[in-house]
Amino acid sequence: MDDAHEDVGRRVHRLRTARGLTQRDLAEPNYTAGYVSSVESGRRTPSGDALRHFAARLGVSEDELALGRPVDPAIELEFALVEAMATGTGFATVAQNAAAVGDPRRQAWALLASLNLRTDSPAGRLTDQADRLRRLDTAARLLAGEPLPDRIPLVLARADQATTEYAIHLLEKAREELSAGGHLDPDARYAVHSSLAARYLQAGADDRAAEAAGEALALAGPGDPVAVGAGHLAAARALLAARRVTDAAVALGQARSAYRRAALLPALAACFRARGRRLRTTGDLSSAAADLTRARQVYGDAEEALDVCVDLAEVHRRQGHHAAARALLLESLTDHPHPLADPAGAPPLYVVRAYRELGLVALDQGDEVEAETRLRDAVTLAARRNARHELARAVGALGDLLTARNRLSDAAEALKSGLLHLERILHAE
C-alpha cells in the first residue's frame, strides 16, 4: 500500500515494527501499550500530543507520520509563521527557515511581525532601535517587487517608526496606490484605513479620521481576531491531518489574516473612537456612546482608554447621565489624582479635558461653586501644558459661567488672563 494512502494507525504499526519496537517501547513514558494498540487498529485517532510523541519515538516528522509524506515546505513555513504570530515567539527561526528554502515573502513577514509584538506578548516588544531598522531594511529588500498587498506589513512597520506627519504621508500614498492599482484585498485596505484613522486622530484631524474609520469599520470582521485566528489555526491542523492540504492552506491564510488584524487592535479602537466623535458632533448620542464604549473596551489597559473615558463622559453629560459622566471622569484621573500639586507639571491632555468636563457636569447639576473651581483648574492645567485649544474652551466656559452669575469684572479678568496665556503659547510655537 502507498504510504500516502495508509491511515495513521497502519503507518504507526509499520514504522514501529520496522524499527523493532514493541507497543510498550513506543508508548512509554506518556502512554500505554493498550493505547498504541487501539491507535494501530484504527479504533482511536491519536491526539496532537500523542502524534508528536510517536513521531519523536519513530524518528520522523509529525507531518510525515500524519500524512505519510513530508508536507510542502511552504505549508510548513506558513504553519510556523502563523503559530509564531499566535504565540509571539519563534519569528527568528521562521525567518531563518524561510531564508534557507528561498521564501523571501515569509522571511520578510516574520521579520516585520517581530516588530509589531504587543508589549504584553511572551517575547515583548523589540526595543533595540538599530535592530529594528536592520529588520526593516532587510524586509524592504526581500519584498522589493512584490505586489502592494504583500508589502502592506512593511508600510505599517515604516509608519510605526515615523513621525505622525510622515506616517500619514506613507499611509495615504499606500491608500492611493491600492485604489489606483485596483487592489481589492480587504486585509490590505483595512490595515491602511484603520492605521490612517489612528494617525489622523493623533494629528487632531477628526473629520479625516472619521472618514478613514468608516472605510475601515466597513471591512472589519466580526469577533475577536485572536479567537478567530485560533479557530482557523486549529482547523488548519485538522485539515492537514486529514490530508486536505489545499483546504489547510486556505485556513492558514485566514488565520494569518486574523492575527494581523489582532496586531491592529489599537487602530481598530481608534476607528471606533473617531466614528464616535463624529456621531457625537452630529447629535446621535446613543450611537456615539456605543462606539466610544467599544473603543474603550478595545483599548483595554492602554492609556488611550482613559482619554476615551473623557469623550464618553461628555456624551453621557449631554444625555443627562451626570452620575455616569462623573464616574468616568474620576476614573480617567486615577493615575493623576493631584495634577495641580506640581506647579511645573504638564499632565496629559485628557486630564485637562477631564477637569473641564467635571466643571460642566457640576454646572449642569447646579453646583456653580464646584463648576467654577473645576473650570479654573482646567485653565491652569491647559496653560501649563500649552494646550491652546483646551485653554480656549476652558476659558470660554469659565467666562460664560461668570457672566451668567453677573460677575462681569471676574469674567473680564478670566478672559484677559486666558488671552495672555494663549498669546504666550502662540509665540512659543
Buried (B, 14 or more C-beta within 10 A) or exposed (E): EEEEEBBBBBBBBBBBEEEEBEBEEBBBEEBEBEBBBBBBEEEBEBEEEBBBBBBEBBEBBBBBBBBBEEBEBBBBBBBBBBBBBBEBBBBEEBBEBBBEEEBBBBBBBBBBBBBBBBEEBEBEBBEEEEEBEEBBEBBBEBBEEEEBBBBBBBBBBBBBBBEBEEBBBBBBEBBEBBEEEEBEBBBBBBBBBBBBBBBBBBEEBBEBBBBBBBBBBEBBBEEBBBEBBBBBBEBBBBBBBEBBBEBBBBBBBBBBBBBBBBBBBBBBBBBBBBBBBBBBEEEBBEBBBBBBBBBBEBBEEBEBBBBBBBBBBBBBBBBEBBEBBBBBBBBBBEEBEEBBEEEEBBBBBBBBBBBBBBBBBBBBBEBBEBBBBBBBBBBBBBBBBBBBEBBBBBBBBBBEBBBEEEBEEBBEEBBEBBEEBBEEBEEEE
